[in-house]
Amino acid sequence: MKLEYKAISEYSSFILTDFNCSPAQLLLKDIGYYKILWAKNKNTTINIDGYWVELKQHQVVFCTTLNVLEIPKESGIIAIVFNREFYCLRDHDHEVSCNGILFFGSSQPPVISLSEKERQSFETMFFVFKEEFETKDHIQGEMLRVMLKRLLIKSTRLVSEIEGFAKMPSSQMEIMRKYNLLVENHFKEKHQVADYAEMLFKSPKTLSNIFKKAGYPSPSTVINNRIILEAKRLLQFSEKTAEEISHQLGYKEGTHFSKFFKTHTGLPPVEFRAKLKVETVN
């Protein structure tokens, strides 16, 4: 199944799919799409950025335009796929406030588990999505955007109910969200928590306390994980040398980057890439 809405004049695209057909599988190789993946029918395993992730039935995972995915056919997944031209999360941040909570460059994309009541809600929304594809008129795109906003708001609320987040004042959760967004935008040139604390008008200690209260990795860990994730992606999916990657990620000296990478992965960049090639062949 691959139901698609396209507005050629805007280059916008919105798709409902189960990835069981070849055209839908091609979407996984096309960068520029956000993906909301619901393991609707069964437990399944998918590959995100080279790592296999097990999803239990009725879990939902949120992937950015950066995530490289492999989803086998007959996975039991149903997905919403859309590009920035259809709905720009940054421009519409004031509407749904999901950017930095559902979508950010994390090595562990957010996953929510749906209760029975929430499953029914998702069933209804996805049914309406499917129904809307049957109505071809001038307001079809806007109807799909309205439904997408509802899905994003609902999902953001579910994330906020996760233990740790649920105990936080909304103001502190907003700080965490903004911190994630700032890291996503500046991790290549800003590697210190103090840089982001200054932009948020907070002290590094205040940020650390907020993240600790939520049971979330420390602010410095968020930065390091984001750098490592980007380095892994570039080593696996690009032809750039380790030296080129180090400069792209803001390191003036390749040796400093290599030491940092080895500390967090156990291997220097060159050996990490060689190991990936061996695993791919096998």
Salt bridges, closest charged atoms under 4 A:
GLU4 OE1 - LYS2 NZ 2.62
GLU4 OE2 - LYS6 NZ 3.86
ASP49 OD2 - ARG233 NH2 2.92
ASP93 OD1 - ARG177 NH1 2.60
GLU95 OE1 - HIS92 ND1 3.03
GLU95 OE1 - LYS149 NZ 3.83
GLU116 OE1 - ARG119 NH1 3.24
GLU123 OE2 - LYS40 NZ 3.64
GLU142 OE1 - ARG145 NE 3.44
GLU174 OE2 - ARG177 NH2 2.87
GLU184 OE1 - ARG226 NE 2.79
GLU189 OE2 - HIS186 ND1 3.01
GLU230 OE1 - ARG226 NH1 3.03
GLU230 OE1 - ARG233 NH1 3.73
GLU243 OE2 - HIS247 NE2 3.27
GLU279 OE2 - LYS275 NZ 2.61
